[in-house]
């Protein structure tokens, strides 16, 4: 099983003795997986490139992210915003450091109650752009997400450290439903850090060999952290901060380095959040069975129920706990 996991998106160096072997990574195992995953992603993206506007494709290929302002008309966005922010929804929450994140899966009930939301995520422009960044037609998981920064007792939120989610390209998207201010813990992203430069490959190789010797738990689980002063050594710029008005869409490849910015006050950020992280070693771009429209809306809720069941039997840990009915905007 550990060997078979090499050909999946498995990324934890601490849970798999083959993936985490310093000797094998010194011989090039991690670099091989890295290069192979990126090569296959490039192959899939070439097959999807013709479906998105050239300016957006060039922006993404250069920076690793796309920014689209005024995604919806003013009237349609106002209806969407009011419907989401003014509705109590059954949500789950997770605390990381001093920050609480709440999520509501975009399922059948929410789609029926907010038709503007259903039209957006079913639209050709949304589906084509997310498919190109994710390099697959598999539909992303979608949630209404609220990030409550600095509201809980605890150490600093680990998400304020620049990091790469995993070794292979993957998608996250944020349609901001509230304005994001400079001191509101905005999303940040290091432009161009999604590309495999010679310096990035050498850095990844070094991290894969040394990661188990430290106490960086998140890096050991495959989400490598990077210090701001290391960016220049990799030929990378300072992070871009997305201090943007509501109705702005940001889609990014989260193999690139990103984080939440720090803030010295309590903050609330609400967004339609989506992610897609498929097995990077599959060569085809077609949708998986569970991405078919009749099943896609049920996936997130079904995954939570499955993990709840495993948690009760001691077979897995459910990090997302039921938090009752709340409006997304409520702290």
N, C-alpha and C positions, 0 to 999 in steps of 0.2 A: 504493500500500500504506500509506503514512503517513497518507493521508486516511481510508482505510477503517478504520484502527486507532482513529480517533476514536470509532467506534461499538462498541468492544469494551472490555475491562477494561485495555487498555494504559495504563500510567501513567508511563513513564520520560520525564522532560523532557530527558535528555541523549541518548537514543537515537532520538528522533523530533523532527525540527525543527519540525513543526507543533504538537505537544503542548507543546514547550519554547519556542515563540516568545514572547518578552516582549511584542512588539507585539500579537499575537493575544490573549494573556492579559490585556493591558491593556484590550483591547476586549471581554473577557468570555468567551473560549473556555473556560478552565478552570472558571469559575463556571457556565457553561451545562452543561458535562458533569456537574459536581457536582450541580446542582439536578435535572437530568433523571434521573440515576441514583437519587437519593434519592426522587424522586417515583414512579418505577416500582417501587422497593422497597416504598414505602408501599402502593401498589396491590396488589402481590403478597401482602404480609403481611395485608392486610384479608381476602383470600380464604382465608388459612390460619388466621386467628385463632380460629375456632370449634373447632379441634381441640385446643387446649391449655387447661389450667385458667386461670380468670380471674385468680387471684392471681399466677401466673407471668407471664402476659401483662402485667399491670399493672407488675410488678417490672421486666420487661425494657423496656417502653416508657418507664418513668421513668428507669432507671439505665443501660440499654445492656447489662446482664448479668443472668443468672439464677444463683442459688446453690441447689443442691438437696443437702441432707445425707442420709446413709444411703440412697443410691440403691438399693443391694441389701440384702437381709437380711444379718444378721451372718454367718450360716453360708455363704451363697452368696458374699459378698464375700471371706471367708477362703479359700474354695476358689479363687476367681479370683486373688486376690493371691498365694497360694502357688504356683499353677500358673505364673503369669507370672514372678515374682521368682526362682523356683527352676529355671527352664528356660534352657538355653543356646540362643540364637537367632542366626541369621545377620543381622548388622546393618551399617548404614552410619553414618559419622560425618562431622561438619563442625566445624571450629574457627572460632570468632569471638572475637577477642581472647584472653582467658584462660579461655574457656569452651568445652567440647566437648559437642556434642549428638549423641546416638546415636538412630537410629530403626530400627524393625523394622516393615515393612508388615504390616498385618493382612490376610493373604491366606488362600487356601483351606486350606493346611496348618495354620496357626495356629488358624483357626476349627474345624477338625476336632479338633485336639488339646486345645482349651480350649472346651468347649461353653458354659460360662457367658459367655464373651466373645461368642460368636456370638449367644446369646439376647439379650444386652444390646443389641447394635447392630442387631439385627433387631426389637427390641421396638417396639410402637406408641408408647409414651411417648417413647423416644429419637428415633424417626424424626419424630414430630410436632413435638417441641420444636426439634430441629435444623432442620427444614424452616421453621419460623416465623422463627427468627433469620436463617437464610440466605436466606429469602424464595423458596425453591425446593424442590421435592421431589427434586431431584438428591441422591444420597447423598454425604455427605462422605467424603473420604479419611481412613482411620484408621491410626494407628501406635501402637506401644508406644514411648514416648519417654523417654530418660534425659538429664537436664541435669546435667552435671558442672561446677559453677561454681568458678572460681579454681584449676583443677588444671593449667593449661598456662601456658607462658611466652608473654607477649604483653601488649598494652595492655588497657585495660578493655573488657569485653564491650559492644558497641554496643547490645545489647538492654536495657541498664539505662537508656537514655535514653527518656523518654516519647516516643511516636510513634504515628502512625496508619498502619496497613498500606498503605492505598490510599485513593483518593478516594471509593470507593463502599462501601456496606455489605457486609460479608462475615462469615463465621462462623469462630470457633475454639472448641473445647471441650476441657476438661481434666477427666478423672476421675482424681483423685489416688490413686495406689496406695500412697503413703507419706505420713506426716504432714508437713505443711509448717509449719516453725517460723518465728518472726519474723525470725531471722537466717539463714534457709535460702533466701534469694533468692526469696521468694514472688512470684507474679503480682500486679501492681497494675493498677488501672483507675480512670480519672477518671469518676465517675458523671455521666451526662447528656451526655458529650462525643460521643455518637453522633448527637445531634440537630443540625440545621442552624439555628443561631441567626443573627441578623443579624451579631453579632460574629464568629462562626466563618466565615461567608461572606467577610467583609472580610479576615480573617486569611488564609484560603486564597487569596484574590485577590492579596494582597500577596506571599505566599510564591511563588506561581506566576510572578510577574514578576521576583522577585529571586533565585530559587533557583540559577540558573546562574552567578551572580556570586560565589558563595562556594566553599568546598571541602568542603561537606557531601555526600559521595558518596551516602549512603542517601536523603537528602532529594531529591537530584537524580534519583534513580531512582524517585521517586514515593511514598516512605515518609517523609512530613514529620515532622521532629523538632520538639518544642516544649519550651521551658525552663519549669521549675516556676513561675518568677515571672510567666510569661505567662498562666497559668491564670486568675488573678484578673481580668485584663484582658478575658477572654472570659466572665466570670461563672461560672467553673467552680470546684468545690471541690478540696481536696487529694485525691490518689489514695487509693482504698480498697485495703488490703492483704489478700490472701486467705491468712491464716495459719489453715489449716483442717486437720482430721483426715482421714486416709485415708477413702475411700468418700464423698468430697464431689465433686460435679459442678459445674463453673462453665462456663457457655456465654456467650459475649460477641460483640458486634458489633465487630470490630476496625478499623472505621473510627473508632471512639472511641480516645482516647489511652490507651495501656497500656505496661507495661514490666515487666522483672524488677527487684525491689528489689536494692539493693547489699548486700554482706556482706563482713566482714573475715576470713572463714574459708572453707575448701573445703566445698562442699555437694554433695549428691546428691538429685535429685528425680526420681521415676519416675511416669509417668502414661499413661493411655490418652488420646492426643491426636488430635483430628480437625479438619479444616478444609474449607471449601467456599467457593470464590470463582468464581462463574459470571459470564458476560457480563452486566453489570448492565442492559443496554439491551434484553434480551429481556422481553416483556410477560407471557409465560406462566409458570406455576408447575410444570408437569409435568416429570418426570424426563427427562434426556438418555438417549440410547441406552446409553452406557457406565455409566449408573447402574442399569441393570437388574440384578437380583440375581445372575444367572448371569455377569455381566461385572464387576460392581462390585468383587468381591474380588480381581480380577486387575489392576486399574488401576494401583495404586501400583508394583507390581513391573514392569509393562510400561513405565511411564514411565521408571523407572530404566534399564531395558535400552535404551530408545530414546535417552536422553541419553548413555549409555555409547557407543552406536554413533556418535552425532553427534560426541562428544568425540574419539573415535579418528580421525575424519576432519577434525578442526579446525573443525567447523561449530557447535559449542556447547561450553560448559565444564561439566563435571560437578563440582559442589561436594560431592556426597555420595559419599565414597569407601568402598569395602568395608573393614570393620573386623573381619572374622572372626566366629567364634561366641563369644558372651559371654552371661552372665546380665545382665539389665537393671540389677540393683542393684550390680554390680561397678564399682568406680572404675577 
